[in-house]
């Protein structure tokens, strides 16, 4: 060897360092695997409101399984990136929260494991069928649904009365109401278009009967140019062009500010939004009410906006325990009660039998004691059954979000944004080696 | 001799340890990652298979309009930012150089302070100041009849440049000021004796003597600009602004990894960006060195 001593020392040290840093990334996350007799320790990552209270309640009442909860940022705000990285590095937690739209992407990247054997037919029968459909991909079960998230329209009851605006039941009436609101107060708008959140827009398309991602035998059909999507796109473009809605980022300080000072009178959201508003605007308690989201023909119709599921990561050796804990959170009275009694969650359980429990646990005084769960019940049953999510939601939604931001009067339109999302989706599916039409 | 070698090895060890752990290994891993891609079959729910892609990820990145447009944004950014930064910092440094001693110390500190604020905090503060319904600045502008939407497609670039200026003006001002202080006072006295006023001294004596600092600051700024990430990322998330998630090449890599789950593409994009930065630094330093050589030869 012609290497000098120094070089060899350095090379040796370099190798040692490299090896240490590699091993530091592996392992972890399954401390209990070596001692099957003791209690199983699960790690669980999530961000939904009230999760900590649920975990505490579980740990207090169970001895066989101990859950270690770590709060992560919400999915698209960085939570999903964190989960993907952890799975890639081999130190993912056992159980993670994933919203319906992102579930197929995690499944297709191989980050999760099939839980069909632990989450049985009998378990699945307890849930809203739409929620089970959205978590069953390629004939396998990948997650335990927690909430169904039917759309809802939250509005300032006091200001609607003051401005003599009737609560709209159709989208035509919604436009009329929007005009009345602006006439009554030039600075006020009935609701907000969220350029940063394509899922709100997608829920509208879903409600109208669109079906963007169709799974065939072994190929995908991407269809965003159907009549339903076109109708929704044109409608919202009209509201934006005529200045009938605000255009602000969702949950941004400007959105909250406009709610606080009464220049935004309504919020087109979903069931879980009831808890968010209550937590954000405590001083407006009693002034709000909930109505079904307007529909095209006046009959109940809903898309689904968000909604969480619990999935087991691919390397977890505690599948049985993780699914048991997930089932406890979603299908037992104690589990649901613990979350909603925390006061910040208005989740609408996908497990149908637990809705009375949720209703009883939720303090609806913010909505003047209105029976909001009865409203969610009707809306939940009307969730469109055709919609499913594709394995490239990340690409689809990032592209649409980027284009929504550039939508301006005389510039690019919402239709351009949807088209761009379509093209990016087809390109990404092709790139991954999948067959696609559209 | 042997003892000296051993001492050198010992003293160099900490450096090489860190150098390996935080630079060589990650770069090697990125290069490795960039050669692979994930392929799926059927509907894609059977999990992914990692296959060797050769340079496939590189051609995919270069073939993506969003990635190429990112470099266009960087070019536009440099064209707008560099003159403003150099001009502003130089002008202020010259002003400071002529100001009263006590005012000097105050302004030096006041102008440098923004640099002590981390980029991410600065971006958050500015997002607040850009937001129409919240910002006193936008409201004051509107009251004065100036309507400017910082989040619009046309406003995106100026918005980011403004944040960067706020952060970096004071820092570069200090560099220029230090260089001005280093100018031999006898040269300035000679200029005064020859009857040059403050303007004449600034343009004919001070600025020519600052050429070295100007080149250095310009070079560092351009190379730093290639890494543009934090400020536009904050603007792109949660504001509904026209800054897209692939606005700069760095953001493209980030979005490829964390929005699209495509680590191979992200690694390839990062390496392409790093190569651009390396080539640019090499070219500029060679150019600067060549100029210096010629100057020394003619002198």
Interface residues (C-beta under 8 A of the other chain):
Chain A: X4 X5 X6 X9 X10 X13 X14 X17 X18 X21 X77 X78 X80 X81 X84 X88 X104 X105 X107 X108 X109 X110 X137 X138 X140 X194 X195 X196 X215 X218 X219 X220 X247 X248 X249 X250 X251 X252 X253 X254 X257 X258 X263 X391 X392 X394 X395 X398 X401 X402 X403 X404 X405 X406 X408 X411 X428 X429 X431 X432 X433 X434
Chain B: X5 X8 X9 X12 X13 X16 X17 X20 X21 X24 X25 X38 X39 X40 X41 X42 X43 X44 X45 X46 X47 X48 X60 X128 X131 X132 X133 X134 X151 X152 X153 X236 X237 X238 X239 X240 X241 X242 X243 X244 X245 X246 X255 X257 X258 X259 X260 X261 X263
